Amino acid sequence: MSSRRRFRALIGAPIALLLLLGACGDAATDSVQVGYRGTALEQNYDHGDLKAKFAQVKIPAPPPPAGESPPGPLPWQNVQVLNDISVAEFNRTMIAMSTWVAGTGNCAYCHNIANLAADTLPNGKPLYAKIVARRMLQMTRNINGNYAQHVKNTGVTCYTCHMGKPLPNGLWFYSSQTDYLRHYLDRDGARVITQGVTPTNDNRSSVKAAEWTHALMISQSRSLGVNCTYCHNTRQFASWQEAPPARVTAYHGILMLRDVNRNYLAPLQPVYPAVRLGAMGDAPKAQCVTCHNGAYKPLYGAQMAKDFPALWGRADWNGVPFPGLGAPRGGAADSAAAMPAPATPATPAPAPVAPKRSSARPVPPNSAVGAAGGTN
């Protein structure tokens, strides 16, 4: 090969690569400072990647608002949780739930159509889907009412995890591969710090414990689609004082998951049929990816819960479930017998925005686990 051809080959390859990369879409990147200056606490957000993921999120439009109908009494029997709302609000919540979980707006997924009040099928077998859904309503109310440190003013709905499917993503069961996820169930602390080499009764740190902690952190990073510096200062991983505020938010998320798994999901084991249980007979449990699905905010912060006061479940609820968002949207008076039309899919309006800059010093967390609550 002549020197001129060799030169063209050497120059042509990088140019072709650049052209190929440029054709992949929006290659711009945002760098957002999430901690103190000079500590390299930054997150990089790729525009093209964010757009592709955001385009996959489809938020169902809410049913028409219930208006000003007063709460109860409900004309139905065996309503154990949603018995503190109006008939119109009850109807629209049921319609929305069937769409969020069954994906078809089919009431038969949870109910015996011949007897909506029954907890059993016509053949006498238990309606486990209805019993589980009832407990999930209690769980949702507990999260929205007691875990503002984690869900903030956004809240959660059934759709946050289910996204139109009967089973959410990321459900886990007992196994040697998922042992590190028991941090979200019955194990406290993921910190591995040792001042010595040899394990002793006073030094319980081990290579296995370090592996579990590393696996847990990597799973959290992937669940949110972020780097380690989203929650940590890499010059001192253990320091709360030098960490971004997101670490405190994540800590309350861990407390929330422990509450959810201990008091709501794991105890449902006797209710499920064998096909829904793990190899060791345990019920499905949740982890970070169950809600986040690879996004630093579930559904990229879509505030669905503000349209469903029945999922708020706060005793002192005054018609404004989330501060700063105003009262629920009003509408024409509803008839107690009127059923709103099923929700129709709609694409989310706002584009995803990278988290705002913050330099606030986080407060060291408490060790208390939130209490369970709620009532269907």
Secondary structure, DSSP 8 states (H G I E B T S, - for coil): --HHHHHHHHHHHHHHHHHHHHTTS---EEEEE-S-TTTT-EEEEEHHHHHHHHHT--EE------TT------SSS---SS-SS-HHHHHHHHHHHHHHHHSS--GGGTS-TT-TT-SB-TTS-B-HHHHHHHHHHHHHHHHHHH-HHHHTTT---HHHHHTTSSS-TT-B-SSGGGGGGGGGTT--------S-SS--SS----HHHHHHHHHHHHHHHHHHT--GGGT--TT-TT-STTS-THHHHHHHHHHHHHHHIIIIIGGGTTTS-GGGS-TTS---B--HHHHHTT-SSGGGG---GGG-GGGT--TT--S--STTS-S----S---TT-------EE---S--------------------------
